[in-house]
Amino acid sequence: STWGIFTIDYKSMQASKNLSTINAVINLLAKTSGRDKTCRFFQYLSKFLKAEFEVQATNKKNPLFLLLAERIDIFGNNMSMTRKVLRLGRPLAIAYGVKNLIERHFQKKRDGKQADQFDKEKDAVYVSFKIFADISLALFFLWDHALAACKTGILKNEKLRQKADFYSNFFWLAECVFGILHNAVELKLLYSQTQKNVFDNNAKLNEIKNGNNKACLLYTSPSPRDS
C-alpha cells in the first residue's frame, strides 16, 4: 500500500541520516583538532556542571552534590590535560604555515598574470595581521606547554609557573585581537570586491542595453523607399 511504501521510505531516510551522523562523528574523532574540540566541549561542560552542583549543595544542604562537584572537577581537569597533550607540536606546524603564507604572498605580488583576480593573500595588511595572529597562537602553545609541565610536576618552579600562566593568557588574548583584525580586513576586502563585481555587471548590462537599443533603431529606422 501507499502507507507502507511511505513508511519504508521514511525508515530508509532515517537510517541514511543516522549513518551520515555516525560518519561525521568518526571523521571528527579521527583528526587531532576534532579530538581537541571534543575534549574542550566536555571540559567546559564539566565547569558548568561543577558550578551547578555547588549551588545545589548550598541550597539543599546535600553533601552528595559536593561529591559530584569534586568528581566532575577531576574529570574536567583530565580533559584539560588531554587537550594540552594533543597540542604538542602545534607551534612547529603554525611556524611552517606562516612561512608558506609569506612565500605565497610575495609570489602572488610578483605574479602579474593574476593581478586582476581577487586574492586576500595579496593584501599586505591582511597578511600582516594573519601572521601576527599565528605567531601569537604559537607562543601561546609554547607557554601553555611550560605551564602544563609545571602543573604535572615535571618542572618544579613556581616563578616559571606564574610566568607561563601570565604569558599564555597574554598571547591567547593577542591571538584573539589579531584574529578579529584580520577577519575585519578580510570582510572589507570581500565587500570591496563585491562592490566592484556589482559595478562591472551593471556596466556590462548597460552596454548590452545600449547595443540592443541601437539594433532596434537600425531595424525601425525608415527606409528611403518608404518616403
TORPA-4810 file (N, C-alpha, C, O; in nm, 3 decimals):
<nodes>
NODE_1_0.083_-0.118_0.000_0.000_0.000_0.000_0.088_0.125_0.000_0.209_0.119_0.022_S
NODE_2_0.022_0.239_-0.026_0.094_0.367_-0.027_0.152_0.399_0.108_0.265_0.447_0.118_T
NODE_3_0.075_0.371_0.215_0.123_0.399_0.351_0.245_0.313_0.384_0.339_0.360_0.450_W
NODE_4_0.244_0.189_0.339_0.358_0.100_0.364_0.483_0.149_0.292_0.593_0.144_0.348_G
NODE_5_0.467_0.195_0.168_0.582_0.247_0.092_0.637_0.371_0.159_0.758_0.390_0.168_I
NODE_6_0.546_0.458_0.207_0.588_0.580_0.275_0.665_0.547_0.403_0.765_0.612_0.434_F
NODE_7_0.618_0.445_0.476_0.686_0.405_0.599_0.826_0.351_0.571_0.920_0.382_0.643_T
NODE_8_0.838_0.270_0.464_0.968_0.215_0.427_1.065_0.326_0.386_1.181_0.326_0.425_I
NODE_9_1.014_0.423_0.307_1.099_0.534_0.264_1.143_0.618_0.383_1.258_0.662_0.389_D
NODE_10_1.052_0.639_0.478_1.086_0.718_0.597_1.193_0.647_0.679_1.286_0.710_0.729_Y
NODE_11_1.178_0.515_0.695_1.278_0.440_0.771_1.414_0.440_0.701_1.517_0.451_0.767_K
NODE_12_1.414_0.428_0.568_1.541_0.431_0.495_1.606_0.568_0.506_1.729_0.578_0.516_S
NODE_13_1.525_0.674_0.504_1.579_0.808_0.520_1.639_0.827_0.658_1.746_0.886_0.673_M
NODE_14_1.571_0.775_0.760_1.623_0.786_0.896_1.752_0.706_0.911_1.847_0.752_0.976_Q
NODE_15_1.757_0.587_0.850_1.879_0.506_0.857_1.996_0.576_0.787_2.108_0.575_0.837_A
NODE_16_1.967_0.636_0.672_2.072_0.709_0.600_2.120_0.831_0.679_2.239_0.861_0.680_S
NODE_17_2.026_0.899_0.746_2.062_1.015_0.828_2.147_0.972_0.947_2.246_1.038_0.980_K
NODE_18_2.109_0.862_1.012_2.187_0.813_1.126_2.326_0.770_1.082_2.424_0.792_1.153_N
NODE_19_2.336_0.707_0.964_2.465_0.664_0.913_2.555_0.783_0.882_2.675_0.780_0.910_L
NODE_20_2.498_0.889_0.824_2.578_1.008_0.794_2.624_1.076_0.923_2.735_1.130_0.927_S
NODE_21_2.540_1.072_1.028_2.580_1.130_1.156_2.696_1.051_1.217_2.791_1.110_1.270_T
NODE_22_2.687_0.919_1.209_2.796_0.835_1.261_2.926_0.861_1.185_3.033_0.870_1.245_I
NODE_23_2.915_0.873_1.053_3.035_0.901_0.972_3.095_1.036_1.007_3.217_1.052_1.010_N
NODE_24_3.009_1.135_1.034_3.059_1.268_1.072_3.133_1.262_1.205_3.237_1.325_1.222_A
NODE_25_3.079_1.186_1.301_3.144_1.172_1.431_3.279_1.100_1.417_3.377_1.139_1.480_V
NODE_26_3.282_0.996_1.333_3.406_0.922_1.312_3.512_1.011_1.247_3.629_1.008_1.287_I
NODE_27_3.471_1.090_1.148_3.566_1.181_1.082_3.616_1.287_1.179_3.731_1.328_1.171_N
NODE_28_3.528_1.332_1.270_3.569_1.432_1.368_3.673_1.377_1.464_3.774_1.441_1.491_L
NODE_29_3.647_1.256_1.516_3.739_1.197_1.614_3.866_1.143_1.550_3.963_1.115_1.620_L
NODE_30_3.867_1.129_1.418_3.987_1.080_1.351_4.094_1.187_1.339_4.211_1.156_1.314_A
NODE_31_4.057_1.314_1.358_4.152_1.424_1.347_4.191_1.474_1.486_4.111_1.469_1.580_K
NODE_32_4.314_1.523_1.497_4.360_1.576_1.626_4.279_1.697_1.667_4.243_1.712_1.784_T
NODE_33_4.248_1.785_1.571_4.167_1.903_1.602_4.027_1.863_1.647_3.969_1.929_1.733_S
NODE_34_3.973_1.755_1.587_3.840_1.709_1.628_3.841_1.654_1.769_3.748_1.680_1.846_G
NODE_35_3.945_1.579_1.805_3.955_1.528_1.943_3.974_1.642_2.042_3.921_1.638_2.153_R
NODE_36_4.050_1.744_2.000_4.069_1.860_2.088_3.938_1.932_2.113_3.910_1.972_2.225_D
NODE_37_3.858_1.949_2.009_3.729_2.016_2.025_3.633_1.934_2.110_3.554_1.989_2.187_K
NODE_38_3.639_1.801_2.095_3.554_1.715_2.178_3.591_1.726_2.325_3.505_1.737_2.411_T
NODE_39_3.721_1.722_2.352_3.767_1.738_2.491_3.732_1.875_2.546_3.698_1.889_2.663_C
NODE_40_3.740_1.977_2.462_3.704_2.112_2.506_3.557_2.120_2.543_3.520_2.186_2.641_R
NODE_41_3.472_2.054_2.464_3.329_2.053_2.496_3.304_1.993_2.634_3.232_2.050_2.715_F
NODE_42_3.364_1.878_2.661_3.344_1.814_2.791_3.412_1.892_2.903_3.364_1.891_3.017_F
NODE_43_3.522_1.959_2.874_3.589_2.041_2.975_3.499_2.156_3.021_3.481_2.178_3.141_Q
NODE_44_3.443_2.229_2.924_3.355_2.342_2.960_3.222_2.294_3.017_3.163_2.361_3.102_Y
NODE_45_3.174_2.180_2.970_3.052_2.124_3.028_3.074_2.087_3.174_2.986_2.108_3.257_L
NODE_46_3.191_2.033_3.206_3.220_1.996_3.346_3.229_2.120_3.434_3.189_2.115_3.550_S
NODE_47_3.280_2.231_3.380_3.285_2.356_3.458_3.144_2.403_3.491_3.116_2.446_3.603_K
NODE_48_3.055_2.395_3.392_2.917_2.435_3.415_2.849_2.345_3.518_2.782_2.394_3.609_F
NODE_49_2.868_2.213_3.504_2.805_2.120_3.597_2.862_2.134_3.738_2.789_2.119_3.836_L
NODE_50_2.992_2.162_3.749_3.052_2.181_3.881_2.988_2.299_3.953_2.953_2.290_4.070_K
NODE_51_2.974_2.411_3.882_2.911_2.528_3.943_2.766_2.501_3.981_2.720_2.544_4.087_A
NODE_52_2.695_2.427_3.895_2.555_2.395_3.924_2.544_2.303_4.046_2.456_2.322_4.129_E
NODE_53_2.632_2.204_4.057_2.629_2.113_4.172_2.664_2.187_4.302_2.606_2.158_4.406_F
NODE_54_2.756_2.281_4.296_2.792_2.357_4.415_2.675_2.444_4.462_2.652_2.460_4.582_E
NODE_55_2.601_2.500_4.366_2.482_2.579_4.402_2.377_2.490_4.465_2.315_2.527_4.566_V
NODE_56_2.355_2.373_4.407_2.257_2.280_4.462_2.297_2.232_4.601_2.212_2.214_4.688_Q
NODE_57_2.428_2.210_4.622_2.476_2.167_4.754_2.451_2.274_4.858_2.419_2.243_4.973_A
NODE_58_2.466_2.402_4.819_2.443_2.512_4.913_2.295_2.529_4.943_2.258_2.553_5.058_T
NODE_59_2.210_2.517_4.841_2.067_2.539_4.860_2.000_2.423_4.932_1.916_2.445_5.020_N
NODE_60_2.036_2.300_4.896_1.966_2.183_4.951_2.040_2.117_5.068_1.990_2.021_5.127_K
NODE_61_2.160_2.169_5.101_2.239_2.115_5.213_2.262_1.965_5.197_2.254_1.888_5.294_K
NODE_62_2.289_1.925_5.075_2.309_1.783_5.045_2.455_1.759_5.008_2.502_1.812_4.907_N
NODE_63_2.528_1.679_5.087_2.671_1.657_5.058_2.694_1.578_4.928_2.805_1.576_4.875_P
NODE_64_2.589_1.513_4.878_2.604_1.437_4.755_2.642_1.529_4.638_2.720_1.490_4.551_L
NODE_65_2.587_1.648_4.638_2.618_1.743_4.530_2.763_1.790_4.538_2.826_1.814_4.435_F
NODE_66_2.817_1.803_4.660_2.958_1.839_4.674_3.048_1.729_4.620_3.151_1.756_4.557_L
NODE_67_3.009_1.603_4.646_3.086_1.491_4.594_3.082_1.490_4.441_3.184_1.465_4.377_L
NODE_68_2.964_1.516_4.384_2.951_1.521_4.239_3.034_1.635_4.179_3.094_1.621_4.073_L
NODE_69_3.036_1.750_4.251_3.115_1.864_4.204_3.264_1.830_4.202_3.335_1.867_4.109_A
NODE_70_3.311_1.758_4.305_3.453_1.720_4.309_3.486_1.622_4.198_3.590_1.633_4.134_E
NODE_71_3.397_1.525_4.175_3.422_1.426_4.070_3.422_1.491_3.931_3.507_1.460_3.847_R
NODE_72_3.328_1.579_3.908_3.319_1.642_3.775_3.435_1.738_3.754_3.479_1.759_3.641_I
NODE_73_3.487_1.796_3.865_3.603_1.884_3.854_3.728_1.803_3.814_3.808_1.849_3.733_D
NODE_74_3.743_1.685_3.870_3.855_1.597_3.832_3.846_1.559_3.684_3.946_1.559_3.612_I
NODE_75_3.724_1.528_3.641_3.703_1.493_3.501_3.740_1.611_3.409_3.803_1.592_3.306_F
NODE_76_3.699_1.732_3.448_3.730_1.850_3.368_3.880_1.877_3.362_3.932_1.916_3.257_G
NODE_77_3.950_1.857_3.474_4.095_1.875_3.475_4.164_1.772_3.384_4.262_1.804_3.317_N
NODE_78_4.112_1.651_3.382_4.168_1.549_3.294_4.147_1.586_3.147_4.236_1.564_3.064_N
NODE_79_4.030_1.641_3.115_4.005_1.685_2.979_4.099_1.799_2.940_4.148_1.805_2.828_M
NODE_80_4.124_1.889_3.035_4.216_2.000_3.009_4.358_1.948_2.983_4.424_1.996_2.891_S
NODE_81_4.403_1.853_3.062_4.537_1.798_3.043_4.547_1.719_2.911_4.650_1.720_2.845_M
NODE_82_4.438_1.651_2.875_4.436_1.579_2.748_4.452_1.676_2.631_4.523_1.648_2.535_T
NODE_83_4.386_1.790_2.640_4.398_1.890_2.534_4.540_1.942_2.523_4.588_1.968_2.413_R
NODE_84_4.608_1.958_2.636_4.747_2.005_2.633_4.838_1.903_2.565_4.932_1.941_2.495_K
NODE_85_4.810_1.775_2.585_4.889_1.671_2.518_4.863_1.673_2.368_4.956_1.657_2.288_V
NODE_86_4.737_1.693_2.329_4.702_1.696_2.188_4.763_1.816_2.116_4.776_1.815_1.994_L
NODE_87_4.801_1.919_2.192_4.859_2.039_2.130_5.009_2.027_2.106_5.069_2.118_2.048_R
NODE_88_5.070_1.919_2.148_5.214_1.904_2.129_5.249_1.908_1.980_5.188_1.838_1.899_L
NODE_89_5.346_1.989_1.946_5.388_2.001_1.807_5.314_2.106_1.728_5.352_2.135_1.614_G
NODE_90_5.209_2.166_1.784_5.133_2.268_1.711_5.217_2.390_1.675_5.202_2.442_1.565_R
NODE_91_5.306_2.439_1.764_5.387_2.557_1.726_5.470_2.534_1.599_5.486_2.626_1.519_P
NODE_92_5.523_2.413_1.582_5.601_2.383_1.463_5.514_2.390_1.337_5.556_2.445_1.235_L
NODE_93_5.396_2.333_1.345_5.304_2.336_1.230_5.262_2.479_1.198_5.251_2.516_1.081_A
NODE_94_5.239_2.561_1.301_5.199_2.701_1.279_5.313_2.779_1.216_5.291_2.859_1.124_I
NODE_95_5.437_2.756_1.264_5.553_2.825_1.207_5.570_2.790_1.059_5.601_2.876_0.977_A
NODE_96_5.549_2.664_1.025_5.559_2.621_0.885_5.448_2.687_0.802_5.471_2.724_0.687_Y
NODE_97_5.329_2.700_0.860_5.220_2.767_0.789_5.248_2.914_0.766_5.214_2.968_0.660_G
NODE_98_5.310_2.981_0.863_5.347_3.122_0.847_5.450_3.138_0.736_5.440_3.230_0.655_V
NODE_99_5.547_3.049_0.732_5.649_3.053_0.626_5.584_3.039_0.489_5.618_3.113_0.397_K
NODE_100_5.492_2.945_0.476_5.424_2.926_0.347_5.338_3.046_0.310_5.328_3.082_0.193_N
NODE_101_5.275_3.107_0.410_5.191_3.224_0.383_5.275_3.340_0.331_5.235_3.408_0.236_L
NODE_102_5.391_3.362_0.391_5.479_3.470_0.346_5.527_3.444_0.203_5.529_3.535_0.120_I
NODE_103_5.565_3.320_0.174_5.611_3.286_0.039_5.499_3.305_-0.063_5.523_3.357_-0.172_E
NODE_104_5.377_3.262_-0.029_5.265_3.278_-0.123_5.234_3.426_-0.146_5.202_3.466_-0.258_R
NODE_105_5.244_3.506_-0.040_5.214_3.649_-0.053_5.308_3.716_-0.153_5.263_3.785_-0.243_H
NODE_106_5.439_3.695_-0.137_5.534_3.760_-0.226_5.529_3.700_-0.367_5.553_3.770_-0.465_F
NODE_107_5.498_3.571_-0.376_5.485_3.509_-0.507_5.367_3.568_-0.583_5.378_3.595_-0.703_Q
NODE_108_5.254_3.588_-0.517_5.136_3.643_-0.581_5.153_3.791_-0.613_5.097_3.841_-0.710_K
NODE_109_5.231_3.861_-0.531_5.259_4.002_-0.561_5.345_4.014_-0.686_5.332_4.111_-0.761_K
NODE_110_5.435_3.916_-0.708_5.521_3.919_-0.827_5.450_3.868_-0.951_5.492_3.897_-1.063_R
NODE_111_5.342_3.793_-0.932_5.271_3.732_-1.045_5.181_3.836_-1.109_5.078_3.872_-1.053_D
NODE_112_5.219_3.883_-1.227_5.140_3.987_-1.292_5.018_3.935_-1.364_4.925_4.011_-1.391_G
NODE_113_5.017_3.804_-1.397_4.906_3.748_-1.472_4.777_3.745_-1.392_4.668_3.755_-1.448_K
NODE_114_4.790_3.733_-1.257_4.670_3.724_-1.173_4.643_3.855_-1.101_4.578_3.856_-0.996_Q
NODE_115_4.692_3.964_-1.155_4.679_4.093_-1.087_4.533_4.135_-1.073_4.495_4.199_-0.975_A
NODE_116_4.449_4.098_-1.173_4.309_4.141_-1.169_4.221_4.047_-1.088_4.105_4.079_-1.062_D
NODE_117_4.272_3.933_-1.046_4.193_3.837_-0.971_4.196_3.870_-0.822_4.297_3.916_-0.769_Q
NODE_118_4.082_3.847_-0.756_4.074_3.875_-0.613_4.144_3.765_-0.534_4.120_3.646_-0.555_F
NODE_119_4.231_3.806_-0.442_4.301_3.712_-0.355_4.341_3.788_-0.229_4.422_3.881_-0.234_D
NODE_120_4.284_3.747_-0.117_4.312_3.818_0.008_4.458_3.806_0.051_4.508_3.892_0.123_K
NODE_121_4.526_3.700_0.007_4.665_3.681_0.046_4.760_3.777_-0.025_4.879_3.780_0.007_E
NODE_122_4.710_3.854_-0.122_4.793_3.956_-0.185_4.788_4.088_-0.108_4.869_4.177_-0.133_K
NODE_123_4.694_4.100_-0.015_4.682_4.223_0.064_4.780_4.220_0.181_4.779_4.127_0.261_D
NODE_124_4.867_4.322_0.190_4.973_4.324_0.291_4.917_4.338_0.432_4.970_4.279_0.526_A
NODE_125_4.809_4.415_0.448_4.752_4.437_0.582_4.691_4.306_0.634_4.712_4.268_0.749_V
NODE_126_4.615_4.239_0.548_4.555_4.111_0.588_4.663_4.011_0.626_4.654_3.946_0.731_Y
NODE_127_4.765_3.997_0.542_4.872_3.900_0.567_4.946_3.935_0.696_4.984_3.845_0.772_V
NODE_128_4.968_4.063_0.722_5.040_4.104_0.845_4.961_4.064_0.969_5.017_4.005_1.062_S
NODE_129_4.833_4.095_0.972_4.751_4.058_1.088_4.740_3.907_1.103_4.738_3.855_1.215_F
NODE_130_4.733_3.836_0.990_4.726_3.688_0.995_4.856_3.632_1.052_4.853_3.538_1.132_K
NODE_131_4.970_3.688_1.013_5.098_3.642_1.066_5.108_3.669_1.214_5.152_3.583_1.291_I
NODE_132_5.069_3.790_1.257_5.073_3.824_1.400_4.982_3.730_1.481_5.017_3.689_1.591_F
NODE_133_4.865_3.698_1.425_4.773_3.609_1.495_4.833_3.469_1.508_4.824_3.407_1.614_A
NODE_134_4.894_3.419_1.401_4.954_3.285_1.405_5.074_3.279_1.499_5.091_3.181_1.572_D
NODE_135_5.157_3.383_1.497_5.272_3.387_1.587_5.226_3.392_1.732_5.283_3.325_1.818_I
NODE_136_5.123_3.471_1.760_5.069_3.477_1.896_5.015_3.342_1.940_5.032_3.302_2.055_S
NODE_137_4.949_3.271_1.847_4.896_3.139_1.880_5.009_3.040_1.910_5.000_2.959_2.002_L
NODE_138_5.117_3.047_1.829_5.231_2.958_1.852_5.296_2.986_1.988_5.332_2.893_2.060_A
NODE_139_5.310_3.114_2.023_5.369_3.149_2.152_5.276_3.108_2.267_5.323_3.069_2.374_L
NODE_140_5.146_3.117_2.245_5.052_3.069_2.347_5.072_2.920_2.373_5.075_2.877_2.488_F
NODE_141_5.086_2.842_2.267_5.106_2.698_2.284_5.238_2.668_2.355_5.244_2.578_2.438_F
NODE_142_5.343_2.743_2.323_5.473_2.721_2.388_5.465_2.746_2.538_5.511_2.665_2.618_L
NODE_143_5.406_2.860_2.576_5.392_2.889_2.719_5.294_2.794_2.785_5.309_2.761_2.903_W
NODE_144_5.194_2.749_2.711_5.099_2.652_2.766_5.168_2.518_2.791_5.135_2.449_2.887_D
NODE_145_5.262_2.481_2.705_5.340_2.360_2.730_5.420_2.371_2.859_5.426_2.277_2.938_H
NODE_146_5.481_2.489_2.881_5.558_2.511_3.004_5.467_2.507_3.126_5.504_2.453_3.230_A
NODE_147_5.347_2.565_3.114_5.252_2.563_3.225_5.208_2.420_3.256_5.196_2.383_3.373_L
NODE_148_5.185_2.340_3.152_5.145_2.201_3.174_5.258_2.123_3.241_5.232_2.040_3.328_A
NODE_149_5.382_2.150_3.203_5.496_2.083_3.266_5.507_2.119_3.414_5.543_2.035_3.496_A
NODE_150_5.476_2.243_3.448_5.479_2.284_3.588_5.364_2.221_3.667_5.383_2.179_3.782_C
NODE_151_5.248_2.214_3.607_5.133_2.157_3.677_5.148_2.007_3.701_5.102_1.956_3.803_K
NODE_152_5.211_1.939_3.608_5.229_1.794_3.625_5.349_1.759_3.712_5.369_1.642_3.745_T
NODE_153_5.429_1.857_3.749_5.544_1.832_3.834_5.672_1.801_3.760_5.774_1.773_3.823_G
NODE_154_5.670_1.805_3.627_5.792_1.782_3.550_5.892_1.894_3.578_6.011_1.869_3.595_I
NODE_155_5.841_2.017_3.581_5.922_2.133_3.618_5.869_2.188_3.750_5.754_2.231_3.757_L
NODE_156_5.950_2.188_3.852_5.909_2.239_3.983_5.969_2.378_4.003_6.071_2.394_4.069_K
NODE_157_5.902_2.475_3.945_5.948_2.614_3.952_5.825_2.703_3.959_5.755_2.721_3.860_N
NODE_158_5.799_2.759_4.076_5.679_2.839_4.096_5.682_2.968_4.015_5.579_3.010_3.963_E
NODE_159_5.800_3.030_4.004_5.810_3.153_3.925_5.783_3.125_3.778_5.715_3.203_3.710_K
NODE_160_5.836_3.014_3.729_5.809_2.977_3.589_5.662_2.948_3.568_5.606_2.983_3.464_L
NODE_161_5.597_2.885_3.664_5.455_2.855_3.652_5.373_2.983_3.643_5.283_2.994_3.560_R
NODE_162_5.405_3.080_3.730_5.332_3.207_3.727_5.356_3.283_3.597_5.265_3.341_3.540_Q
NODE_163_5.482_3.281_3.552_5.514_3.350_3.427_5.446_3.281_3.309_5.393_3.348_3.220_K
NODE_164_5.447_3.149_3.308_5.382_3.075_3.199_5.232_3.098_3.199_5.171_3.109_3.092_A
NODE_165_5.172_3.106_3.316_5.029_3.132_3.327_4.995_3.269_3.271_4.897_3.285_3.198_D
NODE_166_5.078_3.369_3.304_5.053_3.506_3.257_5.070_3.516_3.106_4.982_3.567_3.036_F
NODE_167_5.183_3.467_3.055_5.212_3.484_2.913_5.122_3.396_2.824_5.092_3.434_2.711_Y
NODE_168_5.080_3.282_2.873_4.987_3.201_2.793_4.854_3.275_2.777_4.796_3.274_2.669_S
NODE_169_4.807_3.338_2.884_4.683_3.417_2.875_4.704_3.540_2.787_4.616_3.578_2.710_N
NODE_170_4.822_3.603_2.799_4.850_3.723_2.721_4.850_3.693_2.570_4.787_3.764_2.492_F
NODE_171_4.921_3.587_2.531_4.929_3.556_2.388_4.798_3.498_2.337_4.768_3.511_2.218_F
NODE_172_4.720_3.433_2.424_4.585_3.390_2.384_4.500_3.511_2.348_4.429_3.511_2.248_W
NODE_173_4.507_3.616_2.433_4.432_3.739_2.406_4.484_3.808_2.280_4.405_3.857_2.199_L
NODE_174_4.617_3.810_2.263_4.674_3.873_2.143_4.627_3.801_2.017_4.597_3.866_1.916_A
NODE_175_4.622_3.668_2.021_4.576_3.593_1.905_4.430_3.625_1.873_4.392_3.635_1.756_E
NODE_176_4.348_3.642_1.976_4.207_3.679_1.955_4.196_3.816_1.890_4.118_3.835_1.797_C
NODE_177_4.275_3.914_1.939_4.269_4.051_1.885_4.315_4.053_1.740_4.246_4.110_1.655_V
NODE_178_4.430_3.993_1.710_4.478_3.991_1.573_4.387_3.909_1.483_4.372_3.940_1.364_F
NODE_179_4.326_3.805_1.538_4.230_3.727_1.460_4.110_3.810_1.420_4.063_3.801_1.306_G
NODE_180_4.059_3.890_1.513_3.946_3.979_1.482_3.986_4.082_1.377_3.908_4.113_1.287_I
NODE_181_4.108_4.135_1.389_4.154_4.237_1.294_4.168_4.179_1.153_4.123_4.241_1.056_L
NODE_182_4.229_4.062_1.141_4.245_4.008_1.005_4.112_3.960_0.948_4.094_3.959_0.826_H
NODE_183_4.017_3.921_1.033_3.883_3.889_0.984_3.811_4.015_0.935_3.739_4.012_0.835_N
NODE_184_3.832_4.127_1.009_3.771_4.254_0.968_3.828_4.300_0.834_3.754_4.348_0.748_A
NODE_185_3.959_4.286_0.816_4.021_4.323_0.688_3.969_4.234_0.576_3.944_4.281_0.465_V
NODE_186_3.952_4.105_0.604_3.901_4.013_0.503_3.758_4.051_0.463_3.725_4.047_0.344_E
NODE_187_3.675_4.088_0.559_3.539_4.131_0.528_3.540_4.258_0.444_3.460_4.273_0.351_L
NODE_188_3.631_4.350_0.476_3.642_4.473_0.398_3.684_4.442_0.254_3.631_4.501_0.160_K
NODE_189_3.779_4.351_0.238_3.822_4.313_0.103_3.710_4.246_0.025_3.691_4.273_-0.093_L
NODE_190_3.635_4.158_0.092_3.523_4.092_0.026_3.415_4.192_-0.014_3.355_4.181_-0.121_L
NODE_191_3.389_4.291_0.074_3.289_4.393_0.044_3.333_4.475_-0.077_3.253_4.503_-0.166_Y
NODE_192_3.461_4.515_-0.079_3.512_4.594_-0.192_3.504_4.515_-0.322_3.467_4.569_-0.426_S
NODE_193_3.538_4.385_-0.315_3.531_4.301_-0.435_3.387_4.284_-0.481_3.359_4.283_-0.601_Q
NODE_194_3.294_4.271_-0.385_3.152_4.259_-0.421_3.103_4.385_-0.489_3.031_4.379_-0.589_T
NODE_195_3.141_4.502_-0.434_3.103_4.628_-0.496_3.160_4.640_-0.637_3.092_4.689_-0.728_Q
NODE_196_3.283_4.596_-0.655_3.346_4.602_-0.787_3.273_4.510_-0.885_3.250_4.546_-1.000_K
NODE_197_3.237_4.389_-0.838_3.165_4.296_-0.925_3.029_4.353_-0.965_2.987_4.340_-1.080_N
NODE_198_2.960_4.416_-0.869_2.830_4.475_-0.899_2.844_4.587_-1.002_2.764_4.598_-1.095_V
NODE_199_2.947_4.672_-0.984_2.971_4.782_-1.078_3.003_4.728_-1.217_2.951_4.778_-1.317_F
NODE_200_3.088_4.625_-1.224_3.123_4.567_-1.354_3.002_4.504_-1.422_2.983_4.519_-1.542_D
NODE_201_2.919_4.435_-1.343_2.800_4.372_-1.400_2.702_4.477_-1.452_2.642_4.460_-1.558_N
NODE_202_2.685_4.586_-1.376_2.596_4.694_-1.421_2.648_4.758_-1.550_2.571_4.791_-1.640_N
NODE_203_2.781_4.774_-1.556_2.839_4.832_-1.678_2.815_4.741_-1.798_2.783_4.789_-1.907_A
NODE_204_2.830_4.610_-1.779_2.805_4.516_-1.889_2.659_4.517_-1.930_2.627_4.511_-2.049_K
NODE_205_2.568_4.524_-1.830_2.426_4.529_-1.863_2.392_4.656_-1.940_2.312_4.653_-2.033_L
NODE_206_2.453_4.768_-1.901_2.428_4.893_-1.974_2.480_4.884_-2.118_2.417_4.935_-2.210_N
NODE_207_2.595_4.818_-2.136_2.647_4.801_-2.271_2.553_4.715_-2.355_2.528_4.744_-2.473_E
NODE_208_2.500_4.609_-2.293_2.406_4.522_-2.366_2.279_4.598_-2.401_2.227_4.585_-2.512_I
NODE_209_2.228_4.677_-2.305_2.106_4.754_-2.331_2.129_4.857_-2.441_2.044_4.874_-2.529_K
NODE_210_2.245_4.926_-2.437_2.274_5.025_-2.542_2.287_4.958_-2.678_2.243_5.012_-2.779_N
NODE_211_2.351_4.839_-2.677_2.363_4.766_-2.804_2.227_4.724_-2.858_2.204_4.732_-2.979_G
NODE_212_2.137_4.680_-2.769_2.002_4.640_-2.813_1.924_4.760_-2.864_1.850_4.750_-2.962_N
NODE_213_1.939_4.875_-2.798_1.868_4.995_-2.841_1.915_5.039_-2.980_1.834_5.079_-3.064_N
NODE_214_2.047_5.032_-3.004_2.099_5.068_-3.136_2.047_4.974_-3.242_2.013_5.015_-3.353_K
NODE_215_2.041_4.844_-3.206_1.991_4.747_-3.303_1.844_4.774_-3.335_1.801_4.763_-3.450_A
NODE_216_1.768_4.809_-3.231_1.626_4.839_-3.254_1.609_4.962_-3.342_1.520_4.966_-3.428_C
NODE_217_1.694_5.062_-3.322_1.686_5.183_-3.405_1.719_5.152_-3.551_1.658_5.207_-3.642_L
NODE_218_1.816_5.064_-3.571_1.851_5.027_-3.708_1.736_4.956_-3.778_1.708_4.980_-3.895_L
NODE_219_1.669_4.866_-3.704_1.559_4.790_-3.763_1.435_4.874_-3.785_1.360_4.851_-3.880_Y
NODE_220_1.413_4.973_-3.698_1.289_5.052_-3.707_1.308_5.184_-3.779_1.210_5.256_-3.800_T
NODE_221_1.429_5.218_-3.819_1.451_5.347_-3.888_1.385_5.342_-4.026_1.391_5.239_-4.093_S
NODE_222_1.322_5.451_-4.071_1.251_5.450_-4.201_1.348_5.437_-4.318_1.457_5.495_-4.317_P
NODE_223_1.307_5.364_-4.417_1.385_5.345_-4.536_1.357_5.457_-4.637_1.245_5.509_-4.639_S
NODE_224_1.454_5.495_-4.721_1.425_5.598_-4.820_1.313_5.559_-4.914_1.247_5.647_-4.969_P
NODE_225_1.289_5.429_-4.934_1.181_5.387_-5.023_1.043_5.414_-4.963_0.943_5.425_-5.034_R
NODE_226_1.039_5.425_-4.824_0.910_5.448_-4.759_0.864_5.592_-4.773_0.747_5.621_-4.749_D
NODE_227_0.953_5.683_-4.811_0.915_5.824_-4.820_0.842_5.852_-4.950_0.802_5.966_-4.974_S
</nodes>
